[in-house]
Amino acid sequence: MSATGDDFGTWDASGLNRYDETVGAPPAPVPFDPLRLCVFTTVALITCLLGPIALAVFAGIAIAGYSRARRAGLLRSKCKLGDTRNVLAYLVVLEVLALAAVPFWIAFVVSFWVDVVG
């Protein structure tokens, strides 16, 4: 090999990156759809309006989903808690706290309604 790199200087790279009509054009990239952001905002709105009732409903749905997944063999979740037993324990604690808070929330809403309307 020479010091000037002549061994590679004769290599023809003009055949690379050519369009092949038999393959067709690559699909156009799909723009990012921030659907999750809309879903998160809607969940936050429902939670804001319904308070612990919404938390109890969402936690119940999550408990049912994780229980079914665990019975199907899922032992590790992508959740930061990792082990599905930890996730289920966390969700059960949230469910119990939410159900305990519902009467207090209803009393607050009723007293607020009476002060505003009545």
N, C-alpha and C positions, 0 to 999 in steps of 0.2 A: 504494500500500500504506500502510496506516495504521500508526502507531507501536505499536498494541496487537496487531497481527497478525490483525485481523478477517478478512482475505482467506482465511486458512486455518482460521479458527474455524468456518466453516460446512461444512467438508468432513466427510462422514459416513464413518467408518471401521468402522462396526458390521458391515459385510458381510465383513470380513476374518477369517481364522482360524475359519471355520465348518466343521463336519464335513459332508462330502459323502458321503452313503450309497452313491452309485454307485461311488465309489473304494474304499471300505472303510477299515478302521482300519490304521494303519501297523503293520508287524510289531514285535513286542516285541524290544527289544535283547537280543542273545545275550550272556550273561555271558562274561567273559574265561576262556579255557581255557589254563592254563599248561602245556600239553603239552610245549613246548620245554624247560621247566625239568626236567621228568621225563626227557626224552631226554638232556639234558646231564648230569644226575645219573647216569643209567645208563651213559653213555659214560665218565664219570669213574670209576665203580666198576669197569667192565671194564678201563680203563687202569690203575687201581690194582692190580688183581689180576693182570693179564697183562703189565704193564710194556711193554717195548719191542716185544713181539709184537703187542700191541694197536695201538701207534703205527705199526708197519710195515703192519698190515692196513688201518687207517684211512687212512694216507698213500697206500697202493696204490689204495684205492678212490677217493680224491680225485684222484690222478694220472690214473686211467682216466677219471673224469668230466670233469676239465678238459681232457684231451687230446681227448676226443670233442666237447666244447663248442667248443674252438678250431678243430678241423677243420670244425665246422658254421658257423664264422664269428664266434664270440665273441672279441672282441679286448680288451674291458675287463670286468673283474669288479667285483662289489660289494665284494670283499675289499679291505682297506686297501692291499694291494700294487698294486691297479689292473690293470696290464697282465697278461694271462694268462700271458705268458712268465715274468714275475717270480713269479707264483703257482706255476707248474710248477717253476721252479728251487728255490723254497723247499720245495715238497713233495718233490722228489727229494733234496735235502739231508737232510730229516727221514727219508726212507726209508732212505738209506744209513747215517745215524747209528743208526737203530733196528736195522737188520740187523747192524751192527757190535756193538751192545750186547747182542744176544740171547745169545751164548755167555757173556758175563760175568753176565748176569741169571740164566741157567740154573745157572751155577756157584754163585751166591749162594743161590738157592733150594734147591739140593741141599745145600749146606753148612748152611743154616739147618734144613732138614728133618732132617739127620743129627744136628745138635746138639739139636734138640727131641725127636725121636722116639727116636733111638738113643742 
